[in-house]
Amino acid sequence: MNIRPRRNRKNAAIRDMVQETQLSTDNLIYPMFLKDGNKIKEDIPSLPNIYRWSIDLLLSEIEECLKLGIRVFDIFPAVEDRLKDKTATLSYDPNNFYLKAIREIKSKFPEAVLMSDVALDPYSSDGHDGLVENGKIVNDKTLPILAKMSVAQAEAGIDIIGPSDMMDGRVGVIREALDEHGFSETSIMSYTAKYASSFYGPFRDALNSTPKSGDKKTYQMNPANKMEAIVEAGLDIEEGADMIMVKPALCYLDVIHLLKEHYPTPVTAYNVSGEYAMVHAASRNGWLDYNAAVYEMLLSIRRAGAEGILTYFAKDFAQMIRS
């Protein structure tokens, strides 16, 4: 045999030299949950080792992560029900605990890159990403709220706006609002292909953001559709998205690859809460090796074409490669 592929696998040095896909903390975005108050480190039963933090303890956690090489953080607010209303007015109140925390983080750690979530559901009494009228999620009336939310976040110091709502036209409206208010350098990482998935349960537990009625299938994508993602990506890029995202990651590796093949715009992926919880459950039962599974999962997302990966495994991975 003249061709023996195994010759390129015969030892670690050669395997490392010819490895096609590289994975490091530079590729990772760490999602974190913020709660109003002090001295709070609150367990989330369905998300092992992930917590709801008050800002004082979150600052210490971010400092530890920065030392591990994690530099990008996606901060999600856990809002009390009593503060929610139908139009999510708290979301753009400059005195809300979330925006105050963002200012504090950027003041202490200017080198940290902060990403936000732009959608109504954390602040909405209806639990939907858009405005609800007569049981229907209305698209166009939602857009001005998203724009005000985005400008307020940019003013607080957010580096990357993350519209996760899946309303049509929202990237363009947000881009225009940011530019009008002097935030032309604030990036938009659009949740471009966000599917109506069954893997979001632990995240909704963390934020208590489950819809009070109905579901999200009229605005999130049908898991059966792939080519529709090309349409969504084309629109988001045309409207001004700097990066496009696929969510969830693991069941949609083909979609990540498809968008990477079609567009030069950086592609990111969200390794969601249900994917994280599955690995923890299996490893705790001794069914798989946790570290090996985490590395393989993140590597597969990179191999599919994602430059950036939002993942709850970020800190564990950073500690793993450090040791």
C-alpha positions in Angstrom: 0.0 0.0 0.0 1.5 3.4 -1.0 -1.2 5.4 0.9 -1.5 4.6 4.6 -3.4 7.3 6.4 -2.4 5.8 9.8 1.1 7.1 9.3 -0.2 10.6 10.1 -1.7 9.2 13.4 1.2 7.2 14.7 2.2 9.6 17.6 0.9 12.6 19.4 3.4 15.1 17.8 2.3 14.2 14.3 -1.4 14.1 15.2 -1.1 17.6 16.7 0.9 18.9 13.7 -1.7 17.9 11.1 -4.8 18.6 13.2 -7.3 20.6 11.1 -9.4 22.2 13.8 -8.0 24.2 16.7 -10.0 24.9 19.9 -9.0 27.3 22.7 -10.5 29.7 25.2 -10.3 32.4 22.5 -13.3 30.7 20.8 -15.5 30.6 23.9 -18.2 32.9 25.3 -19.3 32.2 28.9 -23.0 32.7 29.6 -23.6 33.9 33.2 -26.7 34.7 35.2 -27.1 37.9 37.2 -29.5 38.4 40.1 -30.2 41.6 42.1 -28.9 41.6 45.6 -25.7 40.9 47.5 -23.7 37.8 48.6 -25.9 35.6 46.3 -24.5 32.4 44.7 -27.7 30.5 44.0 -27.8 26.9 42.6 -29.7 26.1 39.5 -30.7 22.4 39.9 -31.0 21.7 36.2 -27.7 23.5 35.4 -25.0 21.8 37.7 -22.2 24.1 38.7 -23.8 27.2 37.1 -25.2 29.8 39.4 -27.3 33.0 39.7 -24.8 35.6 41.0 -25.2 38.9 42.6 -22.9 41.5 41.2 -20.4 41.5 44.1 -19.7 37.8 43.7 -20.0 37.9 39.9 -17.1 40.3 39.8 -14.9 37.8 41.6 -16.0 35.0 39.2 -15.3 37.1 36.1 -11.8 37.9 37.5 -11.1 34.2 38.0 -12.3 33.5 34.4 -10.2 36.2 33.0 -7.1 34.6 34.6 -8.1 31.4 32.9 -8.1 33.1 29.5 -11.9 33.6 29.1 -12.4 37.1 27.8 -16.0 37.2 26.5 -19.0 36.9 28.8 -22.8 36.9 28.0 -24.7 38.2 31.0 -28.3 37.3 31.4 -30.6 39.0 34.0 -32.8 36.9 36.4 -35.7 39.4 37.0 -38.2 39.0 39.8 -41.8 38.5 38.6 -43.0 41.6 40.5 -40.7 43.8 38.2 -42.1 42.4 34.9 -44.8 43.9 32.8 -46.3 43.4 29.3 -44.0 45.9 27.6 -40.7 45.0 29.4 -40.2 48.6 30.6 -37.5 47.6 33.1 -35.3 46.5 30.2 -34.4 50.0 29.2 -34.6 51.7 32.6 -31.0 53.0 33.2 -31.3 52.3 36.9 -32.2 48.7 36.6 -29.9 46.2 38.4 -28.7 44.7 35.1 -27.5 47.9 33.5 -25.9 49.1 36.7 -24.0 45.8 37.0 -22.8 46.1 33.4 -21.3 49.5 34.2 -19.6 48.1 37.3 -18.1 45.2 35.4 -16.8 47.4 32.6 -15.4 49.8 35.2 -13.5 47.1 37.0 -12.5 45.0 34.0 -12.4 47.1 30.9 -10.6 44.3 29.1 -13.6 42.0 29.5 -15.9 41.8 26.4 -19.5 41.8 27.4 -22.4 40.5 25.3 -26.0 41.1 26.1 -29.3 39.4 25.4 -31.9 41.5 23.6 -35.5 40.1 23.9 -38.5 40.8 26.0 -38.8 37.5 27.8 -36.6 38.1 30.8 -38.6 41.3 31.6 -42.0 40.3 30.2 -44.9 39.2 32.3 -46.0 37.1 29.3 -42.7 35.3 29.1 -42.4 35.8 25.3 -39.6 37.3 23.3 -42.0 39.8 21.7 -45.0 41.9 22.7 -48.2 39.9 23.2 -51.5 41.3 22.1 -54.7 39.2 22.2 -52.6 36.0 22.4 -50.5 36.9 19.4 -46.8 37.9 19.4 -46.8 41.1 17.4 -43.7 41.7 15.3 -43.5 45.4 14.4 -44.7 46.8 17.8 -41.9 44.8 19.4 -39.1 46.5 17.4 -39.0 49.9 19.1 -38.8 48.2 22.5 -35.8 46.1 21.3 -34.2 49.3 20.0 -34.6 51.1 23.3 -33.2 48.1 25.2 -30.2 47.9 22.9 -29.3 51.6 23.2 -29.6 51.4 27.0 -27.3 48.4 27.0 -24.8 50.1 24.7 -24.8 53.2 27.0 -24.0 50.9 30.0 -21.0 49.5 28.2 -22.1 46.4 26.4 -19.7 45.5 23.6 -21.9 43.0 21.6 -25.7 43.3 21.3 -27.3 39.9 21.1 -30.8 40.0 19.6 -32.3 36.6 20.5 -36.0 37.5 19.9 -36.3 36.3 16.2 -38.6 39.2 15.2 -38.4 40.1 11.5 -36.4 43.2 10.8 -35.0 43.7 14.3 -31.3 43.8 13.3 -31.9 46.8 11.0 -33.9 48.7 13.6 -31.3 48.0 16.3 -28.4 49.0 14.0 -30.1 52.2 13.1 -30.9 53.1 16.7 -27.3 52.3 17.8 -25.8 54.5 15.1 -28.2 57.4 15.8 -27.1 57.4 19.4 -23.4 57.3 18.7 -22.8 53.6 19.1 -21.6 52.8 15.6 -18.8 50.6 17.1 -21.1 48.5 19.1 -21.3 45.0 17.5 -24.4 42.9 16.8 -24.3 39.1 17.1 -27.6 38.2 15.8 -29.4 35.0 16.9 -29.9 34.2 13.2 -31.1 30.6 13.2 -32.7 30.1 16.6 -34.8 27.0 16.5 -37.9 26.2 18.5 -35.9 23.6 20.5 -36.6 21.2 23.4 -33.1 21.9 24.7 -33.8 25.3 26.4 -35.4 24.0 29.6 -32.6 24.6 32.1 -32.0 28.1 30.8 -35.7 28.9 31.3 -35.4 27.5 34.8 -32.5 29.8 35.5 -34.4 32.9 34.4 -37.9 31.8 35.2 -38.8 32.9 31.7 -41.1 30.1 30.5 -44.0 31.5 28.4 -47.2 31.9 30.4 -49.2 30.7 27.5 -48.6 29.2 24.1 -45.2 28.5 22.7 -42.5 30.2 20.6 -43.0 28.4 17.3 -44.5 31.4 15.4 -41.1 33.2 15.7 -38.4 30.6 16.4 -37.5 28.4 13.5 -38.9 24.9 12.7 -36.2 22.3 13.5 -37.1 20.5 10.3 -35.8 23.5 8.2 -32.3 24.1 7.0 -32.5 26.3 3.9 -34.6 28.8 5.8 -31.5 29.6 7.8 -29.8 30.9 4.6 -32.7 33.3 4.2 -32.5 34.5 7.8 -28.7 34.9 7.6 -28.9 36.9 4.4 -31.4 39.3 5.9 -29.5 39.8 9.2 -26.2 40.4 7.3 -27.9 42.9 5.0 -29.4 44.7 8.0 -26.0 45.1 9.7 -25.2 42.0 11.8 -21.5 41.6 12.4 -21.8 38.0 13.5 -24.5 35.4 13.0 -25.5 32.6 15.4 -27.0 29.2 15.3 -28.9 28.0 18.4 -28.8 25.2 19.6 -25.4 24.0 18.4 -25.2 20.2 18.7 -28.4 19.2 16.8 -27.7 21.8 14.2 -24.1 21.3 13.2 -25.2 21.0 9.6 -26.8 24.5 9.8 -23.6 25.9 11.3 -21.6 24.4 8.4 -24.2 25.6 5.8 -24.0 29.2 6.9 -20.2 29.1 7.1 -20.1 27.8 3.5 -22.5 30.5 2.3 -21.3 33.7 4.1 -18.0 35.3 5.0 -19.5 36.8 8.1 -18.3 35.1 11.3 -20.6 32.3 12.5 -21.1 31.5 16.2 -23.1 28.9 17.9 -24.9 28.5 21.3 -24.1 25.2 23.1 -27.3 25.4 25.0 -28.3 24.5 28.6 -30.0 21.2 27.7 -26.8 20.0 25.9 -24.8 21.0 29.0 -27.2 19.2 31.3 -27.2 16.0 29.3 -23.4 15.7 29.6 -23.5 16.3 33.3 -26.3 13.8 33.9 -24.5 11.1 31.9 -21.1 11.7 33.5 -22.6 11.6 37.0 -24.0 8.2 36.2 -20.6 7.0 35.0 -21.8 6.6 31.4 -19.2 8.8 29.8 -16.0 10.7 30.6 -16.9 14.3 31.4 -13.7 16.0 30.2 -13.4 13.9 27.0 -17.1 14.5 26.2 -16.8 18.3 26.7 -13.7 18.5 24.5 -15.3 16.4 21.7 -18.5 18.4 21.8 -16.9 21.8 21.6 -14.4 20.6 19.0 -17.3 19.3 16.8 -19.0 22.8 17.0 -15.7 24.4 15.9 -15.2 21.8 13.2 -18.6 22.6 11.8 -17.5 26.2 11.3 -18.3 28.2 14.4 -15.6 30.8 15.3 -17.3 31.6 18.6 -19.1 29.2 20.9 -21.4 30.3 23.8 -21.0 27.5 26.3 -21.6 26.7 29.9 -18.6 24.5 29.7 -16.3 27.5 29.2 -14.7 27.6 32.6 -14.4 23.8 32.9 -12.7 23.7 29.5 -10.3 26.5 30.5 -9.4 24.7 33.7 -9.0 21.4 31.8 -6.5 22.7 29.2 -4.7 24.7 31.9 -4.1 21.5 33.9 
